């Protein structure tokens, strides 16, 4: 696979806006571990190797366990995630697949049970941001570093 476009070089001001959005997510007050799970899960759903690579590395560096990362795709069947994380992951899936799910009332009720109104907005921003990043990385064929190193060898 070959990269199609360096979107940072092509539109630096636009990408600065994306980086500013990402900065807001990072300092939103949501738990970093929760943000890592959300970013990774949305990236799994979207099939974004670049973002899965990045966010699992970041999560591990921040203390996330391998086991929880391995089981993230099957979080509904695992007892390793808190009720708050489950609510966030359900909302992540609902919004990432919004054309199919239409953000079901059950997922929103679960979200409301574990997140304040302000946190709901912050979480939705985090989910929206990672879905946008996935579209840049997939659309322009960003290559994750490990793959680029192997391809060069």
N, C-alpha and C positions, 0 to 999 in steps of 0.2 A: 504494500500500500504506500502510495506517495502522497505527501501533503499537497493540498490544492492551493493554499494561500496562507501567508503569515498575516493574520487579521490584526495583530498589534501594529505591524509596520504599515499595513494598508490604511488603517483608520485610527491613528493614535488617540485622537480626542474622544472618539466613540468608545474605545476600549478603556480610556481613563474613566469614563462614566461607569463602565462595568466594574472596574477595580474599586471605584468609590462605593458602589453598591455592595460589593463584597466586603469592604471595610465596615460598612454599617451592619452587615450580618455578623461579622466577627465580634463586634463590641455591643451587640444587641442585649446582652445580659442572659441569653439562653446558654445553657451548659455547653461547653465546647464538645463534650462527648456526645451530646444529643445532636449537635450540628454535624459532627462527623458521620453519625449513623444516617441522618437524613440525606446528606450529600452522597454517601455511598449507595444507599438504597435507591434513590432516584437515578443515579448513574447506572446501577445494575439494570433497572427497568428499561432505561433508554439504550442500554448496550454501549456505553461510552467507556472504552478501555482506558483512554487517557485519564479521565476523571476518576475511575475506579482505582487505578494505579496511584494517582496523587492522593486521594482522600483516605485510602487504606494505609498508606505510608504515614500520612499526617496523624491519623487516628492512633496507630501503633506508637508513634513518637510521643503522643500525649498520654500514653498509658493504656490504650484500649487493648483488650486481649485478642489473640488470634482466634480463639474459639468463638467469640461473639461476632467477629468479622466473617468467619467461615459460615456461621449459621444465619447470618442476616437475611439471606434470601428466603429462609424458612422461619422467620421470626415468630409467626403465628403458632408454630408447633414447638417452640422452644421456651423454656422457663427462664432463660438467661436475661430477659429484658423486663424492665420495670413497667408498671402500668402507664406511667407518663411516657416512657419511650414507645410503648405499644400504641398509645394514642397518636404520638407524633409520626410513627411509621405508617399507621393507617391513613392519616391525613396526607402524608407524602405520597402514598400510592394513589389515593383518591384524586389528588391534584395533578400528579404526573400523568395519570391516565384519564384526565378529566373528560375527554371526548367519549370515553366508554362509561365512566362511573357517574358523571354529573355531580360529584361531591355528595355522596349519600348522607341523608339525615343521621343515620347510625354512626357514621364516622365523625360527623360534626358534634354529635352528642358526646361521644367519647372524648373528643378534643376539648369541649367545654368543661368536662368533668375534671380535667387535669391542667388546663391552661387558662390564665386570666385573659380578658379581652385583649389587653396589650400584647401578651405573649402569643396569642393566636395570630395577631397581625405580624409579629416578628417571625414566627415560624413560617407563616405563609410567604413572607419575603424571602426567607432562606430557601424554601422549596422553589419559589419562582426563580431565584438567582441561579441555583444549580441546574435547573432545567434550561435556562438560557445558556449557561456555560456548556452544557452538554450539546446544545444545538450548534454552537460555534465549533466545538472540538470535533463533533461527528461530521458536520457539514463541510468543514474545511480539512478534514482528515488529519487532525493532530496526532502525532505519533508519541506514545508514552516513552519515557527515557529508556527503560529496559529494552524495549523493542528496537529502538534506534541503535543502542549499543550492540545488540545481537546482529542487526542487519549490517552494521559497519564491519563486524568481525569477519 
